[in-house]
Amino acid sequence: MFDRPLYYENIKPFIGKPFIKVITGIRRCGKSTMMLLIQRELIKQGVDLRHIISINFESLQYEHLRSSRPLYEYVRELMPSIKGMAYVFFDEIQLVEDWEDAVNSIM
């Protein structure tokens, strides 16, 4: 994985702010890598791993979460165990039916 300091520096001021961040771009331009770099930086800064929720919807492990209701319920179940800020990363969220409903309800 290559560091992308310029990209990270652009998003850094928004990390930890209470609004949704969206990383967009053409296929294979480094969106997933950017999310992994952000997660790595959070851990370096001392964020507890349990405060980071990361779901890649291309993985069969999360196939059951590809509609809004199960996704919402899954993330909400994890939230009470997190004291303080939670960082939620969704990769390939376009695979989730009505994903906007889940994201808006979670936040």
A tleap script that builds the chain and sets N, CA, C and O, in Angstrom:
source leaprc.protein.ff14SB
mol = sequence {
  NMET PHE ASP ARG PRO LEU TYR TYR GLU ASN
  ILE LYS PRO PHE ILE GLY LYS PRO PHE ILE
  LYS VAL ILE THR GLY ILE ARG ARG CYS GLY
  LYS SER THR MET MET LEU LEU ILE GLN ARG
  GLU LEU ILE LYS GLN GLY VAL ASP LEU ARG
  HIE ILE ILE SER ILE ASN PHE GLU SER LEU
  GLN TYR GLU HIE LEU ARG SER SER ARG PRO
  LEU TYR GLU TYR VAL ARG GLU LEU MET PRO
  SER ILE LYS GLY MET ALA TYR VAL PHE PHE
  ASP GLU ILE GLN LEU VAL GLU ASP TRP GLU
  ASP ALA VAL ASN SER ILE CMET
}
set mol.1.N position { 0.856 -1.167 0.000 }
set mol.1.CA position { 0.000 0.000 0.000 }
set mol.1.C position { 0.903 1.232 0.000 }
set mol.1.O position { 1.859 1.319 0.770 }
set mol.2.N position { 0.585 2.163 -0.864 }
set mol.2.CA position { 1.356 3.395 -0.966 }
set mol.2.C position { 0.701 4.482 -0.126 }
set mol.2.O position { -0.519 4.648 -0.151 }
set mol.3.N position { 1.518 5.217 0.615 }
set mol.3.CA position { 0.984 6.383 1.314 }
set mol.3.C position { 0.590 7.431 0.284 }
set mol.3.O position { 1.227 7.563 -0.761 }
set mol.4.N position { -0.438 8.151 0.583 }
set mol.4.CA position { -0.902 9.229 -0.293 }
set mol.4.C position { -1.026 10.490 0.566 }
set mol.4.O position { -2.128 10.924 0.898 }
set mol.5.N position { 0.136 11.073 0.920 }
set mol.5.CA position { 0.111 12.186 1.877 }
set mol.5.C position { -0.714 13.380 1.417 }
set mol.5.O position { -1.370 14.019 2.239 }
set mol.6.N position { -0.699 13.696 0.142 }
set mol.6.CA position { -1.468 14.844 -0.339 }
set mol.6.C position { -2.965 14.610 -0.143 }
set mol.6.O position { -3.680 15.496 0.326 }
set mol.7.N position { -3.435 13.417 -0.503 }
set mol.7.CA position { -4.852 13.103 -0.326 }
set mol.7.C position { -5.223 13.113 1.151 }
set mol.7.O position { -6.256 13.653 1.546 }
set mol.8.N position { -4.353 12.500 1.963 }
set mol.8.CA position { -4.641 12.440 3.394 }
set mol.8.C position { -4.690 13.845 3.996 }
set mol.8.O position { -5.574 14.143 4.800 }
set mol.9.N position { -3.762 14.696 3.618 }
set mol.9.CA position { -3.741 16.064 4.146 }
set mol.9.C position { -5.007 16.827 3.767 }
set mol.9.O position { -5.459 17.691 4.519 }
set mol.10.N position { -5.581 16.514 2.611 }
set mol.10.CA position { -6.820 17.180 2.195 }
set mol.10.C position { -8.020 16.756 3.032 }
set mol.10.O position { -8.917 17.560 3.285 }
set mol.11.N position { -8.041 15.508 3.459 }
set mol.11.CA position { -9.197 15.028 4.224 }
set mol.11.C position { -8.988 15.170 5.734 }
set mol.11.O position { -9.955 15.183 6.496 }
set mol.12.N position { -7.744 15.276 6.161 }
set mol.12.CA position { -7.408 15.323 7.584 }
set mol.12.C position { -8.215 16.353 8.389 }
set mol.12.O position { -8.676 16.021 9.480 }
set mol.13.N position { -8.405 17.585 7.900 }
set mol.13.CA position { -9.160 18.561 8.703 }
set mol.13.C position { -10.603 18.150 8.989 }
set mol.13.O position { -11.231 18.686 9.903 }
set mol.14.N position { -11.127 17.212 8.223 }
set mol.14.CA position { -12.524 16.815 8.379 }
set mol.14.C position { -12.698 15.568 9.248 }
set mol.14.O position { -13.820 15.236 9.633 }
set mol.15.N position { -11.612 14.885 9.556 }
set mol.15.CA position { -11.687 13.668 10.369 }
set mol.15.C position { -12.077 14.053 11.791 }
set mol.15.O position { -11.512 14.978 12.374 }
set mol.16.N position { -13.045 13.334 12.338 }
set mol.16.CA position { -13.517 13.611 13.684 }
set mol.16.C position { -14.617 14.656 13.743 }
set mol.16.O position { -15.144 14.943 14.818 }
set mol.17.N position { -14.967 15.225 12.606 }
set mol.17.CA position { -16.061 16.196 12.552 }
set mol.17.C position { -17.378 15.434 12.370 }
set mol.17.O position { -17.410 14.394 11.711 }
set mol.18.N position { -18.461 15.951 12.955 }
set mol.18.CA position { -19.726 15.197 12.974 }
set mol.18.C position { -20.545 15.295 11.691 }
set mol.18.O position { -21.717 15.673 11.717 }
set mol.19.N position { -19.926 14.956 10.585 }
set mol.19.CA position { -20.699 14.848 9.358 }
set mol.19.C position { -20.106 13.751 8.487 }
set mol.19.O position { -18.962 13.339 8.680 }
set mol.20.N position { -20.888 13.289 7.538 }
set mol.20.CA position { -20.505 12.157 6.696 }
set mol.20.C position { -19.506 12.615 5.644 }
set mol.20.O position { -19.701 13.639 4.989 }
set mol.21.N position { -18.440 11.848 5.492 }
set mol.21.CA position { -17.455 12.103 4.445 }
set mol.21.C position { -17.623 11.042 3.367 }
set mol.21.O position { -17.803 9.865 3.676 }
set mol.22.N position { -17.567 11.450 2.113 }
set mol.22.CA position { -17.716 10.528 0.994 }
set mol.22.C position { -16.484 10.646 0.114 }
set mol.22.O position { -16.096 11.742 -0.291 }
set mol.23.N position { -15.876 9.508 -0.177 }
set mol.23.CA position { -14.731 9.474 -1.084 }
set mol.23.C position { -15.227 8.866 -2.386 }
set mol.23.O position { -15.687 7.724 -2.412 }
set mol.24.N position { -15.132 9.632 -3.467 }
set mol.24.CA position { -15.598 9.155 -4.762 }
set mol.24.C position { -14.462 9.199 -5.770 }
set mol.24.O position { -13.460 9.887 -5.574 }
set mol.25.N position { -14.636 8.462 -6.834 }
set mol.25.CA position { -13.645 8.461 -7.904 }
set mol.25.C position { -13.891 7.298 -8.840 }
set mol.25.O position { -14.730 6.436 -8.581 }
set mol.26.N position { -13.148 7.291 -9.927 }
set mol.26.CA position { -13.283 6.203 -10.888 }
set mol.26.C position { -12.790 4.905 -10.266 }
set mol.26.O position { -12.102 4.910 -9.245 }
set mol.27.N position { -13.151 3.802 -10.893 }
set mol.27.CA position { -12.755 2.477 -10.411 }
set mol.27.C position { -11.239 2.374 -10.329 }
set mol.27.O position { -10.523 2.816 -11.228 }
set mol.28.N position { -10.760 1.783 -9.234 }
set mol.28.CA position { -9.342 1.483 -9.011 }
set mol.28.C position { -8.455 2.728 -8.905 }
set mol.28.O position { -7.280 2.689 -9.270 }
set mol.29.N position { -9.018 3.830 -8.407 }
set mol.29.CA position { -8.210 5.049 -8.263 }
set mol.29.C position { -7.625 5.206 -6.861 }
set mol.29.O position { -6.849 6.129 -6.616 }
set mol.30.N position { -7.992 4.306 -5.932 }
set mol.30.CA position { -7.398 4.353 -4.601 }
set mol.30.C position { -8.340 4.735 -3.474 }
set mol.30.O position { -7.884 5.103 -2.392 }
set mol.31.N position { -9.639 4.657 -3.705 }
set mol.31.CA position { -10.605 5.013 -2.661 }
set mol.31.C position { -10.495 4.074 -1.457 }
set mol.31.O position { -10.470 4.526 -0.312 }
set mol.32.N position { -10.431 2.781 -1.718 }
set mol.32.CA position { -10.323 1.805 -0.625 }
set mol.32.C position { -9.006 1.981 0.115 }
set mol.32.O position { -8.960 1.899 1.342 }
set mol.33.N position { -7.944 2.221 -0.629 }
set mol.33.CA position { -6.634 2.451 -0.016 }
set mol.33.C position { -6.678 3.687 0.870 }
set mol.33.O position { -6.111 3.688 1.963 }
set mol.34.N position { -7.341 4.729 0.411 }
set mol.34.CA position { -7.453 5.952 1.207 }
set mol.34.C position { -8.159 5.674 2.526 }
set mol.34.O position { -7.743 6.176 3.570 }
set mol.35.N position { -9.228 4.875 2.486 }
set mol.35.CA position { -9.932 4.550 3.725 }
set mol.35.C position { -9.039 3.747 4.665 }
set mol.35.O position { -9.062 3.965 5.876 }
set mol.36.N position { -8.258 2.829 4.123 }
set mol.36.CA position { -7.335 2.060 4.960 }
set mol.36.C position { -6.260 2.963 5.562 }
set mol.36.O position { -5.890 2.791 6.723 }
set mol.37.N position { -5.761 3.914 4.793 }
set mol.37.CA position { -4.767 4.857 5.312 }
set mol.37.C position { -5.352 5.712 6.435 }
set mol.37.O position { -4.680 5.972 7.433 }
set mol.38.N position { -6.585 6.142 6.277 }
set mol.38.CA position { -7.234 6.927 7.332 }
set mol.38.C position { -7.374 6.084 8.592 }
set mol.38.O position { -7.112 6.565 9.694 }
set mol.39.N position { -7.787 4.826 8.434 }
set mol.39.CA position { -7.917 3.947 9.592 }
set mol.39.C position { -6.567 3.747 10.272 }
set mol.39.O position { -6.480 3.753 11.500 }
set mol.40.N position { -5.527 3.573 9.484 }
set mol.40.CA position { -4.179 3.392 10.037 }
set mol.40.C position { -3.750 4.641 10.812 }
set mol.40.O position { -3.158 4.532 11.886 }
set mol.41.N position { -4.043 5.810 10.277 }
set mol.41.CA position { -3.707 7.062 10.967 }
set mol.41.C position { -4.483 7.197 12.277 }
set mol.41.O position { -3.928 7.635 13.285 }
set mol.42.N position { -5.755 6.824 12.266 }
set mol.42.CA position { -6.549 6.882 13.495 }
set mol.42.C position { -5.935 6.000 14.574 }
set mol.42.O position { -5.849 6.397 15.736 }
set mol.43.N position { -5.513 4.809 14.186 }
set mol.43.CA position { -4.900 3.887 15.142 }
set mol.43.C position { -3.583 4.462 15.658 }
set mol.43.O position { -3.295 4.372 16.851 }
set mol.44.N position { -2.781 5.053 14.768 }
set mol.44.CA position { -1.524 5.699 15.180 }
set mol.44.C position { -1.779 6.806 16.196 }
set mol.44.O position { -0.968 7.033 17.095 }
set mol.45.N position { -2.905 7.490 16.049 }
set mol.45.CA position { -3.251 8.586 16.954 }
set mol.45.C position { -3.856 8.092 18.262 }
set mol.45.O position { -4.215 8.895 19.124 }
set mol.46.N position { -3.970 6.768 18.414 }
set mol.46.CA position { -4.450 6.211 19.665 }
set mol.46.C position { -5.916 5.849 19.704 }
set mol.46.O position { -6.436 5.511 20.767 }
set mol.47.N position { -6.596 5.910 18.575 }
set mol.47.CA position { -8.006 5.508 18.546 }
set mol.47.C position { -8.083 3.998 18.757 }
set mol.47.O position { -7.396 3.233 18.081 }
set mol.48.N position { -8.913 3.584 19.686 }
set mol.48.CA position { -9.106 2.164 19.981 }
set mol.48.C position { -9.706 1.468 18.759 }
set mol.48.O position { -10.644 1.975 18.145 }
set mol.49.N position { -9.160 0.311 18.417 }
set mol.49.CA position { -9.664 -0.468 17.275 }
set mol.49.C position { -11.160 -0.726 17.366 }
set mol.49.O position { -11.846 -0.804 16.346 }
set mol.50.N position { -11.662 -0.859 18.579 }
set mol.50.CA position { -13.087 -1.135 18.756 }
set mol.50.C position { -13.960 0.055 18.366 }
set mol.50.O position { -15.177 -0.084 18.240 }
set mol.51.N position { -13.349 1.220 18.175 }
set mol.51.CA position { -14.093 2.413 17.769 }
set mol.51.C position { -14.149 2.565 16.254 }
set mol.51.O position { -14.751 3.506 15.737 }
set mol.52.N position { -13.516 1.631 15.550 }
set mol.52.CA position { -13.488 1.679 14.088 }
set mol.52.C position { -14.324 0.527 13.541 }
set mol.52.O position { -14.012 -0.642 13.765 }
set mol.53.N position { -15.376 0.868 12.829 }
set mol.53.CA position { -16.228 -0.126 12.174 }
set mol.53.C position { -15.942 -0.019 10.683 }
set mol.53.O position { -16.129 1.041 10.085 }
set mol.54.N position { -15.494 -1.103 10.090 }
set mol.54.CA position { -15.136 -1.088 8.672 }
set mol.54.C position { -15.793 -2.273 7.979 }
set mol.54.O position { -15.597 -3.424 8.369 }
set mol.55.N position { -16.571 -1.978 6.952 }
set mol.55.CA position { -17.294 -3.023 6.231 }
set mol.55.C position { -17.034 -2.859 4.740 }
set mol.55.O position { -17.268 -1.794 4.169 }
set mol.56.N position { -16.546 -3.931 4.118 }
set mol.56.CA position { -16.384 -3.958 2.661 }
set mol.56.C position { -17.499 -4.843 2.114 }
set mol.56.O position { -17.504 -6.054 2.337 }
set mol.57.N position { -18.426 -4.245 1.410 }
set mol.57.CA position { -19.606 -4.968 0.951 }
set mol.57.C position { -19.329 -5.910 -0.209 }
set mol.57.O position { -20.220 -6.658 -0.612 }
set mol.58.N position { -18.123 -5.894 -0.755 }
set mol.58.CA position { -17.753 -6.889 -1.764 }
set mol.58.C position { -17.437 -8.230 -1.113 }
set mol.58.O position { -17.473 -9.267 -1.774 }
set mol.59.N position { -17.128 -8.212 0.178 }
set mol.59.CA position { -16.784 -9.432 0.898 }
set mol.59.C position { -18.042 -10.259 1.186 }
set mol.59.O position { -19.065 -9.723 1.613 }
set mol.60.N position { -17.950 -11.550 0.951 }
set mol.60.CA position { -19.078 -12.442 1.262 }
set mol.60.C position { -19.384 -12.448 2.753 }
set mol.60.O position { -20.497 -12.781 3.160 }
set mol.61.N position { -18.412 -12.087 3.559 }
set mol.61.CA position { -18.612 -12.013 5.004 }
set mol.61.C position { -19.758 -11.059 5.356 }
set mol.61.O position { -20.447 -11.252 6.358 }
set mol.62.N position { -19.954 -10.042 4.535 }
set mol.62.CA position { -20.980 -9.033 4.805 }
set mol.62.C position { -22.135 -9.070 3.810 }
set mol.62.O position { -22.910 -8.118 3.719 }
set mol.63.N position { -22.250 -10.150 3.076 }
set mol.63.CA position { -23.315 -10.266 2.074 }
set mol.63.C position { -24.701 -10.073 2.695 }
set mol.63.O position { -25.595 -9.508 2.066 }
set mol.64.N position { -24.870 -10.541 3.924 }
set mol.64.CA position { -26.171 -10.432 4.599 }
set mol.64.C position { -26.536 -8.984 4.953 }
set mol.64.O position { -27.663 -8.719 5.372 }
set mol.65.N position { -25.601 -8.054 4.788 }
set mol.65.CA position { -25.854 -6.650 5.119 }
set mol.65.C position { -26.141 -5.796 3.887 }
set mol.65.O position { -26.072 -4.569 3.958 }
set mol.66.N position { -26.460 -6.425 2.769 }
set mol.66.CA position { -26.618 -5.679 1.520 }
set mol.66.C position { -28.012 -5.097 1.307 }
set mol.66.O position { -28.434 -4.875 0.172 }
set mol.67.N position { -28.709 -4.856 2.382 }
set mol.67.CA position { -29.923 -4.039 2.311 }
set mol.67.C position { -29.953 -3.168 3.568 }
set mol.67.O position { -29.303 -3.476 4.567 }
set mol.68.N position { -30.701 -2.096 3.502 }
set mol.68.CA position { -30.585 -1.052 4.523 }
set mol.68.C position { -30.935 -1.507 5.938 }
set mol.68.O position { -30.235 -1.143 6.884 }
set mol.69.N position { -31.981 -2.282 6.105 }
set mol.69.CA position { -32.410 -2.666 7.457 }
set mol.69.C position { -31.361 -3.520 8.177 }
set mol.69.O position { -30.991 -3.181 9.301 }
set mol.70.N position { -30.861 -4.623 7.577 }
set mol.70.CA position { -29.836 -5.407 8.276 }
set mol.70.C position { -28.557 -4.602 8.550 }
set mol.70.O position { -27.927 -4.775 9.594 }
set mol.71.N position { -28.180 -3.735 7.625 }
set mol.71.CA position { -26.988 -2.909 7.841 }
set mol.71.C position { -27.202 -1.977 9.026 }
set mol.71.O position { -26.349 -1.880 9.907 }
set mol.72.N position { -28.318 -1.308 9.046 }
set mol.72.CA position { -28.646 -0.403 10.146 }
set mol.72.C position { -28.604 -1.145 11.484 }
set mol.72.O position { -27.975 -0.681 12.434 }
set mol.73.N position { -29.270 -2.288 11.553 }
set mol.73.CA position { -29.331 -3.040 12.808 }
set mol.73.C position { -27.954 -3.529 13.237 }
set mol.73.O position { -27.636 -3.502 14.425 }
set mol.74.N position { -27.132 -3.976 12.291 }
set mol.74.CA position { -25.781 -4.459 12.596 }
set mol.74.C position { -24.929 -3.349 13.217 }
set mol.74.O position { -24.290 -3.551 14.250 }
set mol.75.N position { -24.926 -2.193 12.587 }
set mol.75.CA position { -24.103 -1.089 13.093 }
set mol.75.C position { -24.646 -0.577 14.418 }
set mol.75.O position { -23.868 -0.287 15.326 }
set mol.76.N position { -25.953 -0.458 14.549 }
set mol.76.CA position { -26.537 0.016 15.810 }
set mol.76.C position { -26.236 -0.939 16.965 }
set mol.76.O position { -26.089 -0.497 18.104 }
set mol.77.N position { -26.141 -2.235 16.689 }
set mol.77.CA position { -25.767 -3.199 17.732 }
set mol.77.C position { -24.352 -2.959 18.221 }
set mol.77.O position { -24.065 -3.153 19.402 }
set mol.78.N position { -23.466 -2.541 17.336 }
set mol.78.CA position { -22.077 -2.295 17.716 }
set mol.78.C position { -21.903 -0.985 18.479 }
set mol.78.O position { -21.000 -0.872 19.308 }
set mol.79.N position { -22.731 -0.017 18.217 }
set mol.79.CA position { -22.565 1.323 18.780 }
set mol.79.C position { -22.582 1.392 20.311 }
set mol.79.O position { -21.740 2.093 20.870 }
set mol.80.N position { -23.482 0.713 21.020 }
set mol.80.CA position { -23.492 0.865 22.481 }
set mol.80.C position { -22.184 0.460 23.149 }
set mol.80.O position { -21.861 0.961 24.226 }
set mol.81.N position { -21.431 -0.438 22.528 }
set mol.81.CA position { -20.169 -0.869 23.130 }
set mol.81.C position { -19.061 0.158 22.918 }
set mol.81.O position { -17.978 0.026 23.488 }
set mol.82.N position { -19.321 1.176 22.104 }
set mol.82.CA position { -18.320 2.203 21.807 }
set mol.82.C position { -18.604 3.434 22.660 }
set mol.82.O position { -19.653 4.065 22.535 }
set mol.83.N position { -17.663 3.759 23.517 }
set mol.83.CA position { -17.773 4.977 24.329 }
set mol.83.C position { -17.015 6.078 23.606 }
set mol.83.O position { -15.821 5.938 23.344 }
set mol.84.N position { -17.683 7.154 23.285 }
set mol.84.CA position { -17.036 8.250 22.570 }
set mol.84.C position { -17.276 8.144 21.074 }
set mol.84.O position { -18.282 7.591 20.629 }
set mol.85.N position { -16.340 8.679 20.309 }
set mol.85.CA position { -16.461 8.765 18.849 }
set mol.85.C position { -16.332 7.390 18.202 }
set mol.85.O position { -15.451 6.605 18.553 }
set mol.86.N position { -17.217 7.113 17.259 }
set mol.86.CA position { -17.119 5.904 16.433 }
set mol.86.C position { -16.774 6.341 15.019 }
set mol.86.O position { -17.280 7.351 14.530 }
set mol.87.N position { -15.920 5.582 14.373 }
set mol.87.CA position { -15.525 5.851 12.993 }
set mol.87.C position { -16.050 4.700 12.145 }
set mol.87.O position { -15.668 3.549 12.353 }
set mol.88.N position { -16.921 5.004 11.196 }
set mol.88.CA position { -17.578 3.976 10.397 }
set mol.88.C position { -17.141 4.133 8.944 }
set mol.88.O position { -17.276 5.206 8.355 }
set mol.89.N position { -16.614 3.047 8.372 }
set mol.89.CA position { -16.136 3.043 6.994 }
set mol.89.C position { -16.917 2.005 6.202 }
set mol.89.O position { -16.949 0.830 6.569 }
set mol.90.N position { -17.544 2.439 5.120 }
set mol.90.CA position { -18.268 1.543 4.228 }
set mol.90.C position { -17.582 1.573 2.871 }
set mol.90.O position { -17.490 2.624 2.237 }
set mol.91.N position { -17.102 0.423 2.428 }
set mol.91.CA position { -16.466 0.317 1.117 }
set mol.91.C position { -17.415 -0.410 0.172 }
set mol.91.O position { -17.983 -1.443 0.526 }
set mol.92.N position { -17.581 0.125 -1.016 }
set mol.92.CA position { -18.496 -0.415 -2.036 }
set mol.92.C position { -19.943 -0.408 -1.547 }
set mol.92.O position { -20.690 -1.360 -1.771 }
set mol.93.N position { -20.322 0.664 -0.886 }
set mol.93.CA position { -21.671 0.758 -0.309 }
set mol.93.C position { -22.767 0.775 -1.372 }
set mol.93.O position { -23.931 0.527 -1.060 }
set mol.94.N position { -22.413 1.062 -2.610 }
set mol.94.CA position { -23.426 1.056 -3.676 }
set mol.94.C position { -24.035 -0.333 -3.855 }
set mol.94.O position { -25.071 -0.470 -4.506 }
set mol.95.N position { -23.406 -1.367 -3.285 }
set mol.95.CA position { -23.955 -2.723 -3.353 }
set mol.95.C position { -25.112 -2.930 -2.376 }
set mol.95.O position { -25.808 -3.943 -2.445 }
set mol.96.N position { -25.318 -1.980 -1.471 }
set mol.96.CA position { -26.376 -2.079 -0.467 }
set mol.96.C position { -27.637 -1.396 -0.993 }
set mol.96.O position { -27.626 -0.222 -1.363 }
set mol.97.N position { -28.716 -2.164 -1.014 }
set mol.97.CA position { -30.002 -1.618 -1.459 }
set mol.97.C position { -30.473 -0.547 -0.474 }
set mol.97.O position { -30.511 -0.789 0.733 }
set mol.98.N position { -30.823 0.611 -0.971 }
set mol.98.CA position { -31.291 1.737 -0.148 }
set mol.98.C position { -30.278 2.136 0.926 }
set mol.98.O position { -30.645 2.455 2.057 }
set mol.99.N position { -28.998 2.113 0.550 }
set mol.99.CA position { -27.936 2.414 1.516 }
set mol.99.C position { -28.096 3.792 2.150 }
set mol.99.O position { -27.701 3.990 3.299 }
set mol.100.N position { -28.665 4.739 1.423 }
set mol.100.CA position { -28.825 6.093 1.953 }
set mol.100.C position { -29.678 6.092 3.216 }
set mol.100.O position { -29.406 6.835 4.159 }
set mol.101.N position { -30.713 5.251 3.227 }
set mol.101.CA position { -31.586 5.167 4.400 }
set mol.101.C position { -30.811 4.683 5.619 }
set mol.101.O position { -30.965 5.224 6.714 }
set mol.102.N position { -29.979 3.664 5.427 }
set mol.102.CA position { -29.203 3.122 6.542 }
set mol.102.C position { -28.218 4.159 7.068 }
set mol.102.O position { -28.125 4.375 8.276 }
set mol.103.N position { -27.490 4.794 6.170 }
set mol.103.CA position { -26.479 5.774 6.588 }
set mol.103.C position { -27.136 6.938 7.324 }
set mol.103.O position { -26.660 7.346 8.384 }
set mol.104.N position { -28.207 7.468 6.783 }
set mol.104.CA position { -28.889 8.586 7.443 }
set mol.104.C position { -29.440 8.190 8.809 }
set mol.104.O position { -29.454 9.010 9.728 }
set mol.105.N position { -29.891 6.957 8.954 }
set mol.105.CA position { -30.444 6.502 10.229 }
set mol.105.C position { -29.357 6.224 11.259 }
set mol.105.O position { -29.567 6.432 12.454 }
set mol.106.N position { -28.212 5.762 10.812 }
set mol.106.CA position { -27.104 5.467 11.725 }
set mol.106.C position { -26.538 6.755 12.303 }
set mol.106.O position { -26.262 6.835 13.500 }
set mol.107.N position { -26.369 7.746 11.466 }
set mol.107.CA position { -25.738 8.991 11.887 }
set mol.107.C position { -26.763 9.858 12.545 }
set mol.107.O position { -26.448 10.966 12.980 }
savepdb mol mol.pdb
quit
